[in-house]
Amino acid sequence: MKLTVIKSVLALALLASLVAGCDSSATTSTSSVAIDEIKGEETAVLTDAPNVPPPITRKHATKVIVNLDVVEKVMKIADSTEYTFWTFGGSVPGKFIRVREGDLVDFTLKNLPDSKLPHNIDLHAVNGPGGGAEATLVAPGQSARFQFKALNPGLYVYHCATGPVGMHIANGMYGLIMVEPKEGMSKVDKEFYVMQGDFYTKGKYEAPGLQEFDQDKAIQENPDYVLFNGRVRANTGANAMQAKTGENVRLFVGNGGPNLTSSFHVIGEVFDKVYVEGGDLINENVQTTVVPAGGSSIVEMKLQVPGMLNIVDHALYRTFHKGALAQIKVSGDENPEVFNKIKTQK
Amino acid sequence: MKYFLTILLLTVFSGLAQAQEKAVIADKKMVTVAAGIYKPFFETNDSRPLMVAAFKMDECAVTNAEFLEFVKANPAWRRSKVNRLFADSNYLKHWESDLSIGKINANIYHSPVVNVSWFAAQAYCKWKNKRLPTIAEWELAGNGKPRNIKYTSLTEYILGWYKKPNPPVLPNVKTTYQNQYGLYDMHGLVWEWTFNFNSFTSKADSRGSTEDEAKAFCAAGSVKVKDKNDYAGFLRFSYRGSLKGNYCIPNLGFRCAKDIP
């Protein structure tokens, strides 16, 4: 009997040393992660579109506390049309979260007591089960907390992943989290948050009154609305984003879907830089960039001449008939060297 | 003489109170749900169509007034005394105090009691010599055809309710529709506890790491799904999956069931 015990202890020790061996060889590739010592803690500044939290100036990793509430509420989807949105933080898209590569994110998701349904969150920036969804399924009135290390820099979509997932997303449950690279991002003059989503209602586009979600249309991928920032004319006219000529503007672009891929385009400006799919790869001089459902893109452009820039999904029926339009109002002096309208002689 | 009168009066009043209490108990009408087959929202090895024997079910959800009687009779279930393992800090939080729903809450005496845990609900049912209905029983009962409302499809009706945020004041029981079994408000008033609410776990991500969850998540394309468009069933499934036995939630109540001997 004793012998068996000793034998098994030996076997365990051998096994442990083997495992340790595996570990030490494996850690070399992830040693950069271990180096990031977490210093201090701070609460994340969260913003509603089209606003973006300020760039991160920290040169070290920290513990970032994120508190996000799930709110189910009736809001306007068009001037005389209402819709019951399910939101992260009370608006669509959800709050913009900004952290730094190496940060330890301490995330609390609270489902407000007035909610009808349970919700959770899957952040595409998370390396772990369900992107956090498994750890955060919360019934109304409950909250859930988990921590993750922001290992990969980039712009990531987050969304609700409670079944039926498509329906939760179709009701507006998505947003963006930016994980800034350690070296920071290049300095620009203005940053904005623009997120596309498709919506399916019983009534037609802009039919008045409170409109319900239409699951048949969602299954057929036939939306009544394709919107930037959750509402027809959310950022047009008086609510247009504001910038000046000569400024470098960065757009954090996301697409919540649930179904459509965006052909993201700004009429009258070339993207000087595109962080393809929100990652490290930079493409230059791009006219239209693809933003897949559940994906993102970062675009930068130097504004050359004054006027109204129209942001569209270049699958243009979505813009002209389903609401996919946002605007940047560019003020400043004319720049005839770049653009000059020639008066025809009569 | 005075004393005698007082005692007499007291006896009469307490007798009346008891009679009232009994009246409440006797009042809860139960109806019979005929035997039938419960078809789960989707089928897996662990979740197959089930034969459900005929059973009795409360015709409507248990109300605040009824639950107050239970709390009076069972001090361990008073708000200030309840064990946190059996009911979280939201237990009966909408009441004025341990033994009073409160005058400002007069309009919810006959609304379904909410903010009650599974343990509390089960204890109430046991006190009435009843039990909570199983998921299979509840779903079978819930599928009963509405009698007194116009509707295009039950799923649409249910989804209409799911999509509305909670009303500021919960309406009384028996204010929605009555179904073929004589049951009131199976959909449209509150969510209801079931005996085995967590027997099918989707406690996690509903896209699932277990085989069952994976199948549920792939519902849209899975041949195993009974009805690909049963989004209402899907939502109840995910709601139940988010619960723990001690949770007390503002839109979650219950009704009791009983075997037919």
Boltz contact constraints between the chains, C-beta under 6 A:
constraints:
  - contact:
      token1: [A, 72]
      token2: [B, 165]
      max_distance: 6.0
  - contact:
      token1: [A, 84]
      token2: [B, 163]
      max_distance: 6.0
  - contact:
      token1: [A, 113]
      token2: [B, 250]
      max_distance: 6.0
  - contact:
      token1: [A, 114]
      token2: [B, 165]
      max_distance: 6.0
  - contact:
      token1: [A, 114]
      token2: [B, 166]
      max_distance: 6.0
  - contact:
      token1: [A, 116]
      token2: [B, 162]
      max_distance: 6.0
  - contact:
      token1: [A, 118]
      token2: [B, 238]
      max_distance: 6.0
  - contact:
      token1: [A, 118]
      token2: [B, 239]
      max_distance: 6.0
  - contact:
      token1: [A, 118]
      token2: [B, 242]
      max_distance: 6.0
  - contact:
      token1: [A, 130]
      token2: [B, 205]
      max_distance: 6.0
  - contact:
      token1: [A, 133]
      token2: [B, 205]
      max_distance: 6.0
  - contact:
      token1: [A, 134]
      token2: [B, 204]
      max_distance: 6.0
  - contact:
      token1: [A, 134]
      token2: [B, 205]
      max_distance: 6.0
  - contact:
      token1: [A, 137]
      token2: [B, 242]
      max_distance: 6.0
  - contact:
      token1: [A, 139]
      token2: [B, 242]
      max_distance: 6.0
  - contact:
      token1: [A, 139]
      token2: [B, 243]
      max_distance: 6.0
  - contact:
      token1: [A, 139]
      token2: [B, 247]
      max_distance: 6.0
  - contact:
      token1: [A, 139]
      token2: [B, 249]
      max_distance: 6.0
  - contact:
      token1: [A, 140]
      token2: [B, 249]
      max_distance: 6.0
  - contact:
      token1: [A, 141]
      token2: [B, 90]
      max_distance: 6.0
  - contact:
      token1: [A, 141]
      token2: [B, 249]
      max_distance: 6.0
  - contact:
      token1: [A, 161]
      token2: [B, 205]
      max_distance: 6.0
  - contact:
      token1: [A, 161]
      token2: [B, 207]
      max_distance: 6.0
  - contact:
      token1: [A, 162]
      token2: [B, 206]
      max_distance: 6.0
  - contact:
      token1: [A, 162]
      token2: [B, 238]
      max_distance: 6.0
  - contact:
      token1: [A, 163]
      token2: [B, 206]
      max_distance: 6.0
  - contact:
      token1: [A, 163]
      token2: [B, 234]
      max_distance: 6.0
  - contact:
      token1: [A, 163]
      token2: [B, 238]
      max_distance: 6.0
  - contact:
      token1: [A, 164]
      token2: [B, 231]
      max_distance: 6.0
  - contact:
      token1: [A, 164]
      token2: [B, 234]
      max_distance: 6.0
  - contact:
      token1: [A, 215]
      token2: [B, 231]
      max_distance: 6.0
